[in-house]
Amino acid sequence: MKKLKKELQDKSSLELATICARAAINTKAEDLVVLDVRELSSFTDYFVIMSGRSSRHVQGLAEVMEAEMRSKRISATKAEGIQEGMWVLLDFADVVVHIFYHEQRSFYDLEGLWHDAPRVEIDES
């Protein structure tokens, strides 16, 4: 496994979640939410949840997330749903990215399931 770039070695999982969130904002993701699940989950620290306008937009968001993290030498340990473009899950260990086509997002309601998780504000500038 490649080492993280030197400037990322000391980054916290919050900073990695922020990198994902900013990439999503730059790619016109809708309804972006970052949930801090450190106190509620043993498998990850943050969920980055967003919606896309179409299945192609969902796929494009996933491609941008993977490319952004790969440029920092972080690869998804698991990636599911990219072909279908309805719900893409990208597992970066400490950060799990969920990209939904908007109808799927309301059906699965991750924010409701994890309602005890604090939301993290991301500066959109």
FIDRENLUM-843304 format. One record per residue (C-alpha): x, y, z negated; residue in three letters. Coordinates in Angstrom, 2 decimals. Each point is the difference from the previous one (the first is absolute). Example, Ala and Ser with C-alpha at 12.3 -4.5 7.8 and 13.67 -1.06 7.14 Angstrom:
% residues 2
<site><u>12.30</u><v>-4.50</v><w>-7.80</w><residuo>ALA</residuo></site>
<site><u>1.37</u><v>3.44</v><w>0.66</w><residuo>SER</residuo></site>
//
This chain:
% residues 125
<site><u>0.00</u><v>0.00</v><w>0.00</w><residuo>MET</residuo></site>
<site><u>1.29</u><v>3.44</v><w>0.87</w><residuo>LYS</residuo></site>
<site><u>0.70</u><v>2.44</v><w>-2.75</w><residuo>LYS</residuo></site>
<site><u>-2.16</u><v>3.07</v><w>-0.30</w><residuo>LEU</residuo></site>
<site><u>1.51</u><v>3.12</v><w>1.44</w><residuo>LYS</residuo></site>
<site><u>2.16</u><v>1.71</v><w>-2.58</w><residuo>LYS</residuo></site>
<site><u>-2.40</u><v>2.92</v><w>-0.43</w><residuo>GLU</residuo></site>
<site><u>-2.85</u><v>-2.44</v><w>-0.76</w><residuo>LEU</residuo></site>
<site><u>1.75</u><v>-2.26</v><w>-2.49</w><residuo>GLN</residuo></site>
<site><u>-1.11</u><v>2.11</v><w>-2.95</w><residuo>ASP</residuo></site>
<site><u>-3.53</u><v>0.65</v><w>1.30</w><residuo>LYS</residuo></site>
<site><u>-2.83</u><v>-1.04</v><w>-2.24</w><residuo>SER</residuo></site>
<site><u>-3.03</u><v>-1.89</v><w>1.25</w><residuo>SER</residuo></site>
<site><u>-1.94</u><v>3.29</v><w>-0.26</w><residuo>LEU</residuo></site>
<site><u>2.45</u><v>1.64</v><w>2.38</w><residuo>GLU</residuo></site>
<site><u>-0.39</u><v>-2.92</v><w>2.44</w><residuo>LEU</residuo></site>
<site><u>-3.81</u><v>0.29</v><w>-0.25</w><residuo>ALA</residuo></site>
<site><u>0.37</u><v>3.71</v><w>0.72</w><residuo>THR</residuo></site>
<site><u>2.10</u><v>-0.76</v><w>3.10</w><residuo>ILE</residuo></site>
<site><u>-2.80</u><v>-2.30</v><w>1.25</w><residuo>CYS</residuo></site>
<site><u>-2.66</u><v>2.58</v><w>-0.82</w><residuo>ALA</residuo></site>
<site><u>1.81</u><v>2.79</v><w>1.84</w><residuo>ARG</residuo></site>
<site><u>0.46</u><v>-2.22</v><w>3.05</w><residuo>ALA</residuo></site>
<site><u>-3.74</u><v>-0.69</v><w>-0.12</w><residuo>ALA</residuo></site>
<site><u>-0.82</u><v>3.70</v><w>-0.24</w><residuo>ILE</residuo></site>
<site><u>2.26</u><v>0.74</v><w>2.97</w><residuo>ASN</residuo></site>
<site><u>-1.82</u><v>-2.68</v><w>2.01</w><residuo>THR</residuo></site>
<site><u>-3.45</u><v>1.45</v><w>-0.75</w><residuo>LYS</residuo></site>
<site><u>-1.13</u><v>-2.68</v><w>-2.46</w><residuo>ALA</residuo></site>
<site><u>-3.36</u><v>0.76</v><w>-1.55</w><residuo>GLU</residuo></site>
<site><u>-1.06</u><v>-0.14</v><w>-3.67</w><residuo>ASP</residuo></site>
<site><u>3.48</u><v>-0.71</v><w>-1.34</w><residuo>LEU</residuo></site>
<site><u>0.09</u><v>-1.25</v><w>-3.60</w><residuo>VAL</residuo></site>
<site><u>3.00</u><v>-1.12</v><w>-2.05</w><residuo>VAL</residuo></site>
<site><u>-0.83</u><v>-2.10</v><w>-3.06</w><residuo>LEU</residuo></site>
<site><u>2.41</u><v>-0.62</v><w>-2.86</w><residuo>ASP</residuo></site>
<site><u>-0.63</u><v>-3.65</v><w>-0.92</w><residuo>VAL</residuo></site>
<site><u>3.14</u><v>-0.54</v><w>-2.11</w><residuo>ARG</residuo></site>
<site><u>-2.00</u><v>-0.53</v><w>-3.19</w><residuo>GLU</residuo></site>
<site><u>-2.61</u><v>-2.19</v><w>1.73</w><residuo>LEU</residuo></site>
<site><u>2.00</u><v>-2.20</v><w>2.36</w><residuo>SER</residuo></site>
<site><u>2.97</u><v>-2.31</v><w>-0.25</w><residuo>SER</residuo></site>
<site><u>0.65</u><v>-0.18</v><w>3.75</w><residuo>PHE</residuo></site>
<site><u>0.42</u><v>3.65</v><w>1.03</w><residuo>THR</residuo></site>
<site><u>0.26</u><v>3.54</v><w>-1.36</w><residuo>ASP</residuo></site>
<site><u>-2.00</u><v>2.03</v><w>2.51</w><residuo>TYR</residuo></site>
<site><u>-2.73</u><v>-0.43</v><w>2.58</w><residuo>PHE</residuo></site>
<site><u>0.00</u><v>2.42</v><w>2.92</w><residuo>VAL</residuo></site>
<site><u>-3.47</u><v>-0.16</v><w>1.54</w><residuo>ILE</residuo></site>
<site><u>-1.13</u><v>1.77</v><w>3.15</w><residuo>MET</residuo></site>
<site><u>-2.48</u><v>-0.20</v><w>2.87</w><residuo>SER</residuo></site>
<site><u>0.39</u><v>0.17</v><w>3.75</w><residuo>GLY</residuo></site>
<site><u>-2.55</u><v>1.29</v><w>2.52</w><residuo>ARG</residuo></site>
<site><u>0.19</u><v>-3.08</v><w>2.22</w><residuo>SER</residuo></site>
<site><u>1.60</u><v>-3.42</v><w>0.02</w><residuo>SER</residuo></site>
<site><u>2.76</u><v>1.42</v><w>2.23</w><residuo>ARG</residuo></site>
<site><u>0.59</u><v>2.85</v><w>-2.47</w><residuo>HIS</residuo></site>
<site><u>0.24</u><v>-2.56</v><w>-2.82</w><residuo>VAL</residuo></site>
<site><u>2.59</u><v>-1.95</v><w>2.00</w><residuo>GLN</residuo></site>
<site><u>1.91</u><v>3.21</v><w>0.77</w><residuo>GLY</residuo></site>
<site><u>0.05</u><v>0.97</v><w>-3.69</w><residuo>LEU</residuo></site>
<site><u>1.38</u><v>-3.44</v><w>-0.86</w><residuo>ALA</residuo></site>
<site><u>2.70</u><v>0.28</v><w>2.65</w><residuo>GLU</residuo></site>
<site><u>1.04</u><v>3.42</v><w>-1.31</w><residuo>VAL</residuo></site>
<site><u>0.10</u><v>-1.27</v><w>-3.62</w><residuo>MET</residuo></site>
<site><u>2.16</u><v>-2.97</v><w>0.96</w><residuo>GLU</residuo></site>
<site><u>2.34</u><v>2.15</v><w>2.10</w><residuo>ALA</residuo></site>
<site><u>0.33</u><v>2.64</v><w>-2.73</w><residuo>GLU</residuo></site>
<site><u>0.84</u><v>-2.57</v><w>-2.65</w><residuo>MET</residuo></site>
<site><u>2.23</u><v>-2.01</v><w>2.35</w><residuo>ARG</residuo></site>
<site><u>1.99</u><v>3.20</v><w>0.69</w><residuo>SER</residuo></site>
<site><u>0.73</u><v>-0.05</v><w>-3.73</w><residuo>LYS</residuo></site>
<site><u>0.93</u><v>-3.69</v><w>0.16</w><residuo>ARG</residuo></site>
<site><u>-3.17</u><v>-1.10</v><w>-1.75</w><residuo>ILE</residuo></site>
<site><u>-1.93</u><v>-2.77</v><w>1.72</w><residuo>SER</residuo></site>
<site><u>-3.48</u><v>-1.17</v><w>-0.78</w><residuo>ALA</residuo></site>
<site><u>0.10</u><v>-3.38</v><w>-1.74</w><residuo>THR</residuo></site>
<site><u>-3.45</u><v>-0.62</v><w>1.41</w><residuo>LYS</residuo></site>
<site><u>-2.03</u><v>1.67</v><w>2.76</w><residuo>ALA</residuo></site>
<site><u>-3.53</u><v>-1.12</v><w>0.79</w><residuo>GLU</residuo></site>
<site><u>-2.81</u><v>1.17</v><w>2.25</w><residuo>GLY</residuo></site>
<site><u>1.99</u><v>2.02</v><w>2.51</w><residuo>ILE</residuo></site>
<site><u>-1.39</u><v>-1.87</v><w>3.02</w><residuo>GLN</residuo></site>
<site><u>-3.63</u><v>0.57</v><w>-1.02</w><residuo>GLU</residuo></site>
<site><u>0.43</u><v>3.58</v><w>-1.19</w><residuo>GLY</residuo></site>
<site><u>-2.85</u><v>-0.16</v><w>-2.52</w><residuo>MET</residuo></site>
<site><u>1.98</u><v>-0.33</v><w>-3.26</w><residuo>TRP</residuo></site>
<site><u>3.78</u><v>-0.01</v><w>0.08</w><residuo>VAL</residuo></site>
<site><u>1.95</u><v>-0.90</v><w>-3.10</w><residuo>LEU</residuo></site>
<site><u>3.71</u><v>0.82</v><w>-0.17</w><residuo>LEU</residuo></site>
<site><u>1.78</u><v>-1.31</v><w>-3.08</w><residuo>ASP</residuo></site>
<site><u>3.19</u><v>1.90</v><w>-0.83</w><residuo>PHE</residuo></site>
<site><u>0.26</u><v>-1.66</v><w>-3.46</w><residuo>ALA</residuo></site>
<site><u>-0.33</u><v>3.03</v><w>-2.30</w><residuo>ASP</residuo></site>
<site><u>-2.37</u><v>1.69</v><w>2.44</w><residuo>VAL</residuo></site>
<site><u>-2.90</u><v>-1.68</v><w>1.81</w><residuo>VAL</residuo></site>
<site><u>-1.54</u><v>1.93</v><w>2.90</w><residuo>VAL</residuo></site>
<site><u>-3.63</u><v>-0.62</v><w>0.99</w><residuo>HIS</residuo></site>
<site><u>-1.17</u><v>1.47</v><w>3.30</w><residuo>ILE</residuo></site>
<site><u>-3.71</u><v>-0.38</v><w>0.71</w><residuo>PHE</residuo></site>
<site><u>-2.34</u><v>0.63</v><w>2.85</w><residuo>TYR</residuo></site>
<site><u>-2.50</u><v>2.18</v><w>-1.86</w><residuo>HIS</residuo></site>
<site><u>-2.91</u><v>-2.52</v><w>-0.10</w><residuo>GLU</residuo></site>
<site><u>2.28</u><v>-2.66</v><w>-1.48</w><residuo>GLN</residuo></site>
<site><u>1.24</u><v>2.38</v><w>-2.67</w><residuo>ARG</residuo></site>
<site><u>-3.45</u><v>0.70</v><w>-1.40</w><residuo>SER</residuo></site>
<site><u>-0.84</u><v>-3.73</v><w>0.07</w><residuo>PHE</residuo></site>
<site><u>3.07</u><v>-1.09</v><w>-1.99</w><residuo>TYR</residuo></site>
<site><u>0.06</u><v>3.11</v><w>-2.25</w><residuo>ASP</residuo></site>
<site><u>3.52</u><v>-0.41</v><w>-1.39</w><residuo>LEU</residuo></site>
<site><u>-0.28</u><v>3.34</v><w>-1.78</w><residuo>GLU</residuo></site>
<site><u>-3.06</u><v>-1.35</v><w>-1.83</w><residuo>GLY</residuo></site>
<site><u>1.70</u><v>-3.29</v><w>-0.84</w><residuo>LEU</residuo></site>
<site><u>3.01</u><v>1.86</v><w>-1.39</w><residuo>TRP</residuo></site>
<site><u>-2.01</u><v>2.85</v><w>-1.52</w><residuo>HIS</residuo></site>
<site><u>2.14</u><v>-0.03</v><w>-3.16</w><residuo>ASP</residuo></site>
<site><u>3.13</u><v>0.85</v><w>2.00</w><residuo>ALA</residuo></site>
<site><u>1.03</u><v>3.65</v><w>-0.14</w><residuo>PRO</residuo></site>
<site><u>0.14</u><v>1.82</v><w>3.32</w><residuo>ARG</residuo></site>
<site><u>3.27</u><v>1.58</v><w>1.01</w><residuo>VAL</residuo></site>
<site><u>-0.15</u><v>3.42</v><w>1.65</w><residuo>GLU</residuo></site>
<site><u>2.15</u><v>0.28</v><w>3.11</w><residuo>ILE</residuo></site>
<site><u>1.11</u><v>3.42</v><w>1.18</w><residuo>ASP</residuo></site>
<site><u>-1.11</u><v>0.18</v><w>3.62</w><residuo>GLU</residuo></site>
<site><u>2.48</u><v>2.67</v><w>1.04</w><residuo>SER</residuo></site>
//
